[in-house]
């Protein structure tokens, strides 16, 4: 991972944590932060 990407990811964590603490649905803030998430294949 590049240093630029690492810095970007570090910046997302506090934003996501605040939204999680407010009780927002994870699907909403993941979409707002342009994060895709899928379950691993079984």
PDBQT receptor file of N, H, CA, C and O in Angstrom, charges set to zero:
ATOM      1  N   UNK A   1       0.845  -1.168   0.000  1.00  0.00    +0.000 N 
ATOM      2  CA  UNK A   1       0.000   0.000   0.000  1.00  0.00    +0.000 C 
ATOM      3  C   UNK A   1       0.898   1.241   0.000  1.00  0.00    +0.000 C 
ATOM      4  O   UNK A   1       1.897   1.312   0.715  1.00  0.00    +0.000 OA
ATOM      5  N   UNK A   2       0.515   2.192  -0.808  1.00  0.00    +0.000 N 
ATOM      6  H   UNK A   2      -0.296   2.134  -1.389  1.00  0.00    +0.000 HD
ATOM      7  CA  UNK A   2       1.320   3.413  -0.882  1.00  0.00    +0.000 C 
ATOM      8  C   UNK A   2       1.090   4.269   0.363  1.00  0.00    +0.000 C 
ATOM      9  O   UNK A   2       0.090   4.120   1.065  1.00  0.00    +0.000 OA
ATOM     10  N   UNK A   3       2.032   5.159   0.613  1.00  0.00    +0.000 N 
ATOM     11  H   UNK A   3       2.844   5.280   0.042  1.00  0.00    +0.000 HD
ATOM     12  CA  UNK A   3       1.905   6.062   1.758  1.00  0.00    +0.000 C 
ATOM     13  C   UNK A   3       0.671   6.948   1.605  1.00  0.00    +0.000 C 
ATOM     14  O   UNK A   3      -0.011   7.256   2.583  1.00  0.00    +0.000 OA
ATOM     15  N   UNK A   4       0.394   7.350   0.374  1.00  0.00    +0.000 N 
ATOM     16  H   UNK A   4       0.948   7.100  -0.420  1.00  0.00    +0.000 HD
ATOM     17  CA  UNK A   4      -0.787   8.194   0.120  1.00  0.00    +0.000 C 
ATOM     18  C   UNK A   4      -2.074   7.442   0.449  1.00  0.00    +0.000 C 
ATOM     19  O   UNK A   4      -2.980   7.998   1.069  1.00  0.00    +0.000 OA
ATOM     20  N   UNK A   5      -2.153   6.193   0.039  1.00  0.00    +0.000 N 
ATOM     21  H   UNK A   5      -1.417   5.741  -0.465  1.00  0.00    +0.000 HD
ATOM     22  CA  UNK A   5      -3.338   5.380   0.322  1.00  0.00    +0.000 C 
ATOM     23  C   UNK A   5      -3.477   5.128   1.818  1.00  0.00    +0.000 C 
ATOM     24  O   UNK A   5      -4.581   5.165   2.361  1.00  0.00    +0.000 OA
ATOM     25  N   UNK A   6      -2.363   4.875   2.476  1.00  0.00    +0.000 N 
ATOM     26  H   UNK A   6      -1.466   4.845   2.035  1.00  0.00    +0.000 HD
ATOM     27  CA  UNK A   6      -2.382   4.651   3.926  1.00  0.00    +0.000 C 
ATOM     28  C   UNK A   6      -2.907   5.889   4.647  1.00  0.00    +0.000 C 
ATOM     29  O   UNK A   6      -3.714   5.777   5.570  1.00  0.00    +0.000 OA
ATOM     30  N   UNK A   7      -2.454   7.059   4.232  1.00  0.00    +0.000 N 
ATOM     31  H   UNK A   7      -1.799   7.150   3.483  1.00  0.00    +0.000 HD
ATOM     32  CA  UNK A   7      -2.909   8.306   4.840  1.00  0.00    +0.000 C 
ATOM     33  C   UNK A   7      -4.415   8.490   4.620  1.00  0.00    +0.000 C 
ATOM     34  O   UNK A   7      -5.133   8.904   5.530  1.00  0.00    +0.000 OA
ATOM     35  N   UNK A   8      -4.884   8.182   3.418  1.00  0.00    +0.000 N 
ATOM     36  H   UNK A   8      -4.300   7.846   2.679  1.00  0.00    +0.000 HD
ATOM     37  CA  UNK A   8      -6.308   8.268   3.109  1.00  0.00    +0.000 C 
ATOM     38  C   UNK A   8      -7.113   7.363   4.037  1.00  0.00    +0.000 C 
ATOM     39  O   UNK A   8      -8.126   7.779   4.600  1.00  0.00    +0.000 OA
ATOM     40  N   UNK A   9      -6.654   6.126   4.190  1.00  0.00    +0.000 N 
ATOM     41  H   UNK A   9      -5.831   5.789   3.733  1.00  0.00    +0.000 HD
ATOM     42  CA  UNK A   9      -7.370   5.171   5.038  1.00  0.00    +0.000 C 
ATOM     43  C   UNK A   9      -7.381   5.603   6.496  1.00  0.00    +0.000 C 
ATOM     44  O   UNK A   9      -8.388   5.443   7.185  1.00  0.00    +0.000 OA
ATOM     45  N   UNK A  10      -6.272   6.145   6.966  1.00  0.00    +0.000 N 
ATOM     46  H   UNK A  10      -5.454   6.275   6.406  1.00  0.00    +0.000 HD
ATOM     47  CA  UNK A  10      -6.207   6.623   8.350  1.00  0.00    +0.000 C 
ATOM     48  C   UNK A  10      -7.201   7.756   8.579  1.00  0.00    +0.000 C 
ATOM     49  O   UNK A  10      -7.753   7.883   9.671  1.00  0.00    +0.000 OA
ATOM     50  N   UNK A  11      -7.432   8.571   7.570  1.00  0.00    +0.000 N 
ATOM     51  H   UNK A  11      -6.983   8.468   6.683  1.00  0.00    +0.000 HD
ATOM     52  CA  UNK A  11      -8.392   9.653   7.686  1.00  0.00    +0.000 C 
ATOM     53  C   UNK A  11      -9.836   9.173   7.721  1.00  0.00    +0.000 C 
ATOM     54  O   UNK A  11     -10.703   9.844   8.282  1.00  0.00    +0.000 OA
ATOM     55  N   UNK A  12     -10.097   8.020   7.129  1.00  0.00    +0.000 N 
ATOM     56  H   UNK A  12      -9.394   7.475   6.673  1.00  0.00    +0.000 HD
ATOM     57  CA  UNK A  12     -11.456   7.482   7.125  1.00  0.00    +0.000 C 
ATOM     58  C   UNK A  12     -11.875   6.939   8.484  1.00  0.00    +0.000 C 
ATOM     59  O   UNK A  12     -13.046   7.022   8.854  1.00  0.00    +0.000 OA
ATOM     60  N   UNK A  13     -10.945   6.397   9.211  1.00  0.00    +0.000 N 
ATOM     61  H   UNK A  13      -9.994   6.330   8.910  1.00  0.00    +0.000 HD
ATOM     62  CA  UNK A  13     -11.297   5.742  10.475  1.00  0.00    +0.000 C 
ATOM     63  C   UNK A  13     -12.029   6.648  11.458  1.00  0.00    +0.000 C 
ATOM     64  O   UNK A  13     -13.075   6.249  11.970  1.00  0.00    +0.000 OA
ATOM     65  N   UNK A  14     -11.528   7.849  11.744  1.00  0.00    +0.000 N 
ATOM     66  H   UNK A  14     -10.678   8.172  11.327  1.00  0.00    +0.000 HD
ATOM     67  CA  UNK A  14     -12.250   8.698  12.699  1.00  0.00    +0.000 C 
ATOM     68  C   UNK A  14     -13.633   9.106  12.192  1.00  0.00    +0.000 C 
ATOM     69  O   UNK A  14     -14.577   9.194  12.977  1.00  0.00    +0.000 OA
ATOM     70  N   UNK A  15     -13.761   9.354  10.894  1.00  0.00    +0.000 N 
ATOM     71  H   UNK A  15     -12.994   9.283  10.256  1.00  0.00    +0.000 HD
ATOM     72  CA  UNK A  15     -15.054   9.730  10.325  1.00  0.00    +0.000 C 
ATOM     73  C   UNK A  15     -16.041   8.589  10.465  1.00  0.00    +0.000 C 
ATOM     74  O   UNK A  15     -17.190   8.802  10.853  1.00  0.00    +0.000 OA
ATOM     75  N   UNK A  16     -15.605   7.388  10.154  1.00  0.00    +0.000 N 
ATOM     76  H   UNK A  16     -14.672   7.215   9.839  1.00  0.00    +0.000 HD
ATOM     77  CA  UNK A  16     -16.486   6.223  10.265  1.00  0.00    +0.000 C 
ATOM     78  C   UNK A  16     -16.855   5.969  11.720  1.00  0.00    +0.000 C 
ATOM     79  O   UNK A  16     -18.001   5.629  12.015  1.00  0.00    +0.000 OA
ATOM     80  N   UNK A  17     -15.912   6.127  12.622  1.00  0.00    +0.000 N 
ATOM     81  H   UNK A  17     -14.982   6.403  12.382  1.00  0.00    +0.000 HD
ATOM     82  CA  UNK A  17     -16.175   5.887  14.045  1.00  0.00    +0.000 C 
ATOM     83  C   UNK A  17     -17.232   6.854  14.577  1.00  0.00    +0.000 C 
ATOM     84  O   UNK A  17     -18.102   6.452  15.350  1.00  0.00    +0.000 OA
ATOM     85  N   UNK A  18     -17.166   8.114  14.175  1.00  0.00    +0.000 N 
ATOM     86  H   UNK A  18     -16.459   8.440  13.547  1.00  0.00    +0.000 HD
ATOM     87  CA  UNK A  18     -18.161   9.093  14.623  1.00  0.00    +0.000 C 
ATOM     88  C   UNK A  18     -19.551   8.716  14.130  1.00  0.00    +0.000 C 
ATOM     89  O   UNK A  18     -20.525   8.802  14.878  1.00  0.00    +0.000 OA
ATOM     90  N   UNK A  19     -19.641   8.302  12.882  1.00  0.00    +0.000 N 
ATOM     91  H   UNK A  19     -18.850   8.232  12.275  1.00  0.00    +0.000 HD
ATOM     92  CA  UNK A  19     -20.938   7.944  12.328  1.00  0.00    +0.000 C 
ATOM     93  C   UNK A  19     -21.474   6.670  12.973  1.00  0.00    +0.000 C 
ATOM     94  O   UNK A  19     -22.675   6.552  13.213  1.00  0.00    +0.000 OA
ATOM     95  N   UNK A  20     -20.591   5.720  13.253  1.00  0.00    +0.000 N 
ATOM     96  H   UNK A  20     -19.615   5.816  13.058  1.00  0.00    +0.000 HD
ATOM     97  CA  UNK A  20     -20.989   4.497  13.937  1.00  0.00    +0.000 C 
ATOM     98  C   UNK A  20     -21.516   4.831  15.331  1.00  0.00    +0.000 C 
ATOM     99  O   UNK A  20     -22.528   4.284  15.769  1.00  0.00    +0.000 OA
ATOM    100  N   UNK A  21     -20.821   5.734  16.022  1.00  0.00    +0.000 N 
ATOM    101  H   UNK A  21     -19.999   6.178  15.667  1.00  0.00    +0.000 HD
ATOM    102  CA  UNK A  21     -21.226   6.127  17.378  1.00  0.00    +0.000 C 
ATOM    103  C   UNK A  21     -22.589   6.811  17.387  1.00  0.00    +0.000 C 
ATOM    104  O   UNK A  21     -23.327   6.707  18.367  1.00  0.00    +0.000 OA
ATOM    105  N   UNK A  22     -22.926   7.502  16.315  1.00  0.00    +0.000 N 
ATOM    106  H   UNK A  22     -22.326   7.587  15.519  1.00  0.00    +0.000 HD
ATOM    107  CA  UNK A  22     -24.237   8.153  16.215  1.00  0.00    +0.000 C 
ATOM    108  C   UNK A  22     -25.342   7.150  15.892  1.00  0.00    +0.000 C 
ATOM    109  O   UNK A  22     -26.523   7.498  15.906  1.00  0.00    +0.000 OA
ATOM    110  N   UNK A  23     -24.964   5.921  15.605  1.00  0.00    +0.000 N 
ATOM    111  H   UNK A  23     -24.005   5.638  15.594  1.00  0.00    +0.000 HD
ATOM    112  CA  UNK A  23     -25.950   4.888  15.333  1.00  0.00    +0.000 C 
ATOM    113  C   UNK A  23     -26.386   4.805  13.883  1.00  0.00    +0.000 C 
ATOM    114  O   UNK A  23     -27.385   4.157  13.572  1.00  0.00    +0.000 OA
ATOM    115  N   UNK A  24     -25.652   5.452  12.997  1.00  0.00    +0.000 N 
ATOM    116  H   UNK A  24     -24.840   5.979  13.250  1.00  0.00    +0.000 HD
ATOM    117  CA  UNK A  24     -26.007   5.390  11.581  1.00  0.00    +0.000 C 
ATOM    118  C   UNK A  24     -25.755   3.983  11.046  1.00  0.00    +0.000 C 
ATOM    119  O   UNK A  24     -24.826   3.296  11.472  1.00  0.00    +0.000 OA
ATOM    120  N   UNK A  25     -26.585   3.580  10.122  1.00  0.00    +0.000 N 
ATOM    121  H   UNK A  25     -27.339   4.138   9.776  1.00  0.00    +0.000 HD
ATOM    122  CA  UNK A  25     -26.416   2.267   9.503  1.00  0.00    +0.000 C 
ATOM    123  C   UNK A  25     -25.086   2.235   8.751  1.00  0.00    +0.000 C 
ATOM    124  O   UNK A  25     -24.746   3.176   8.034  1.00  0.00    +0.000 OA
ATOM    125  N   UNK A  26     -24.354   1.166   8.918  1.00  0.00    +0.000 N 
ATOM    126  H   UNK A  26     -24.630   0.401   9.500  1.00  0.00    +0.000 HD
ATOM    127  CA  UNK A  26     -23.044   1.069   8.269  1.00  0.00    +0.000 C 
ATOM    128  C   UNK A  26     -23.153   1.149   6.755  1.00  0.00    +0.000 C 
ATOM    129  O   UNK A  26     -22.251   1.666   6.096  1.00  0.00    +0.000 OA
ATOM    130  N   UNK A  27     -24.236   0.648   6.203  1.00  0.00    +0.000 N 
ATOM    131  H   UNK A  27     -24.968   0.227   6.739  1.00  0.00    +0.000 HD
ATOM    132  CA  UNK A  27     -24.382   0.705   4.745  1.00  0.00    +0.000 C 
ATOM    133  C   UNK A  27     -24.435   2.144   4.250  1.00  0.00    +0.000 C 
ATOM    134  O   UNK A  27     -23.981   2.433   3.143  1.00  0.00    +0.000 OA
ATOM    135  N   UNK A  28     -24.982   3.046   5.056  1.00  0.00    +0.000 N 
ATOM    136  H   UNK A  28     -25.351   2.811   5.955  1.00  0.00    +0.000 HD
ATOM    137  CA  UNK A  28     -25.048   4.453   4.661  1.00  0.00    +0.000 C 
ATOM    138  C   UNK A  28     -23.685   5.108   4.665  1.00  0.00    +0.000 C 
ATOM    139  O   UNK A  28     -23.309   5.768   3.696  1.00  0.00    +0.000 OA
ATOM    140  N   UNK A  29     -22.934   4.933   5.754  1.00  0.00    +0.000 N 
ATOM    141  H   UNK A  29     -23.239   4.397   6.541  1.00  0.00    +0.000 HD
ATOM    142  CA  UNK A  29     -21.648   5.622   5.796  1.00  0.00    +0.000 C 
ATOM    143  C   UNK A  29     -20.601   4.949   4.936  1.00  0.00    +0.000 C 
ATOM    144  O   UNK A  29     -19.682   5.614   4.459  1.00  0.00    +0.000 OA
ATOM    145  N   UNK A  30     -20.713   3.652   4.727  1.00  0.00    +0.000 N 
ATOM    146  H   UNK A  30     -21.460   3.111   5.115  1.00  0.00    +0.000 HD
ATOM    147  CA  UNK A  30     -19.794   2.997   3.798  1.00  0.00    +0.000 C 
ATOM    148  C   UNK A  30     -20.009   3.527   2.385  1.00  0.00    +0.000 C 
ATOM    149  O   UNK A  30     -19.055   3.762   1.644  1.00  0.00    +0.000 OA
ATOM    150  N   UNK A  31     -21.274   3.710   2.025  1.00  0.00    +0.000 N 
ATOM    151  H   UNK A  31     -22.049   3.520   2.627  1.00  0.00    +0.000 HD
ATOM    152  CA  UNK A  31     -21.586   4.236   0.699  1.00  0.00    +0.000 C 
ATOM    153  C   UNK A  31     -21.101   5.684   0.574  1.00  0.00    +0.000 C 
ATOM    154  O   UNK A  31     -20.520   6.060  -0.444  1.00  0.00    +0.000 OA
ATOM    155  N   UNK A  32     -21.338   6.485   1.598  1.00  0.00    +0.000 N 
ATOM    156  H   UNK A  32     -21.810   6.179   2.425  1.00  0.00    +0.000 HD
ATOM    157  CA  UNK A  32     -20.904   7.881   1.577  1.00  0.00    +0.000 C 
ATOM    158  C   UNK A  32     -19.391   8.010   1.476  1.00  0.00    +0.000 C 
ATOM    159  O   UNK A  32     -18.882   8.935   0.845  1.00  0.00    +0.000 OA
ATOM    160  N   UNK A  33     -18.679   7.086   2.095  1.00  0.00    +0.000 N 
ATOM    161  H   UNK A  33     -19.093   6.334   2.608  1.00  0.00    +0.000 HD
ATOM    162  CA  UNK A  33     -17.215   7.124   2.065  1.00  0.00    +0.000 C 
ATOM    163  C   UNK A  33     -16.666   6.383   0.853  1.00  0.00    +0.000 C 
ATOM    164  O   UNK A  33     -15.451   6.271   0.685  1.00  0.00    +0.000 OA
ATOM    165  N   UNK A  34     -17.562   5.878   0.011  1.00  0.00    +0.000 N 
ATOM    166  H   UNK A  34     -18.549   5.970   0.148  1.00  0.00    +0.000 HD
ATOM    167  CA  UNK A  34     -17.183   5.163  -1.210  1.00  0.00    +0.000 C 
ATOM    168  C   UNK A  34     -16.339   3.929  -0.907  1.00  0.00    +0.000 C 
ATOM    169  O   UNK A  34     -15.320   3.667  -1.547  1.00  0.00    +0.000 OA
ATOM    170  N   UNK A  35     -16.801   3.186   0.090  1.00  0.00    +0.000 N 
ATOM    171  H   UNK A  35     -17.628   3.399   0.610  1.00  0.00    +0.000 HD
ATOM    172  CA  UNK A  35     -16.128   1.946   0.470  1.00  0.00    +0.000 C 
ATOM    173  C   UNK A  35     -17.017   0.792   0.040  1.00  0.00    +0.000 C 
ATOM    174  O   UNK A  35     -18.212   0.775   0.339  1.00  0.00    +0.000 OA
ATOM    175  N   UNK A  36     -16.441  -0.160  -0.654  1.00  0.00    +0.000 N 
ATOM    176  H   UNK A  36     -15.471  -0.146  -0.896  1.00  0.00    +0.000 HD
ATOM    177  CA  UNK A  36     -17.195  -1.358  -0.998  1.00  0.00    +0.000 C 
ATOM    178  C   UNK A  36     -16.795  -2.472  -0.055  1.00  0.00    +0.000 C 
ATOM    179  O   UNK A  36     -15.624  -2.608   0.302  1.00  0.00    +0.000 OA
ATOM    180  N   UNK A  37     -17.753  -3.251   0.339  1.00  0.00    +0.000 N 
ATOM    181  H   UNK A  37     -18.704  -3.141   0.049  1.00  0.00    +0.000 HD
ATOM    182  CA  UNK A  37     -17.509  -4.318   1.280  1.00  0.00    +0.000 C 
ATOM    183  C   UNK A  37     -18.354  -5.503   0.877  1.00  0.00    +0.000 C 
ATOM    184  O   UNK A  37     -19.556  -5.365   0.651  1.00  0.00    +0.000 OA
ATOM    185  N   UNK A  38     -17.746  -6.650   0.787  1.00  0.00    +0.000 N 
ATOM    186  H   UNK A  38     -16.770  -6.763   0.970  1.00  0.00    +0.000 HD
ATOM    187  CA  UNK A  38     -18.476  -7.872   0.473  1.00  0.00    +0.000 C 
ATOM    188  C   UNK A  38     -18.067  -8.965   1.443  1.00  0.00    +0.000 C 
ATOM    189  O   UNK A  38     -16.954  -8.970   1.969  1.00  0.00    +0.000 OA
ATOM    190  N   UNK A  39     -18.975  -9.879   1.666  1.00  0.00    +0.000 N 
ATOM    191  H   UNK A  39     -19.879  -9.876   1.239  1.00  0.00    +0.000 HD
ATOM    192  CA  UNK A  39     -18.667 -11.016   2.513  1.00  0.00    +0.000 C 
ATOM    193  C   UNK A  39     -17.738 -11.959   1.739  1.00  0.00    +0.000 C 
ATOM    194  O   UNK A  39     -17.891 -12.133   0.530  1.00  0.00    +0.000 OA
ATOM    195  N   UNK A  40     -16.791 -12.555   2.431  1.00  0.00    +0.000 N 
ATOM    196  H   UNK A  40     -16.667 -12.414   3.413  1.00  0.00    +0.000 HD
ATOM    197  CA  UNK A  40     -15.920 -13.520   1.756  1.00  0.00    +0.000 C 
ATOM    198  C   UNK A  40     -16.728 -14.743   1.334  1.00  0.00    +0.000 C 
ATOM    199  O   UNK A  40     -17.725 -15.088   1.970  1.00  0.00    +0.000 OA
ATOM    200  N   UNK A  41     -16.301 -15.384   0.278  1.00  0.00    +0.000 N 
ATOM    201  H   UNK A  41     -15.492 -15.104  -0.238  1.00  0.00    +0.000 HD
ATOM    202  CA  UNK A  41     -16.978 -16.589  -0.198  1.00  0.00    +0.000 C 
ATOM    203  C   UNK A  41     -16.834 -17.695   0.831  1.00  0.00    +0.000 C 
ATOM    204  O   UNK A  41     -15.790 -17.846   1.466  1.00  0.00    +0.000 OA
ATOM    205  N   UNK A  42     -17.888 -18.455   0.980  1.00  0.00    +0.000 N 
ATOM    206  H   UNK A  42     -18.736 -18.332   0.464  1.00  0.00    +0.000 HD
ATOM    207  CA  UNK A  42     -17.871 -19.538   1.986  1.00  0.00    +0.000 C 
ATOM    208  C   UNK A  42     -17.048 -20.705   1.526  1.00  0.00    +0.000 C 
ATOM    209  O   UNK A  42     -16.927 -21.697   2.244  1.00  0.00    +0.000 OA
TER     210      UNK A  42
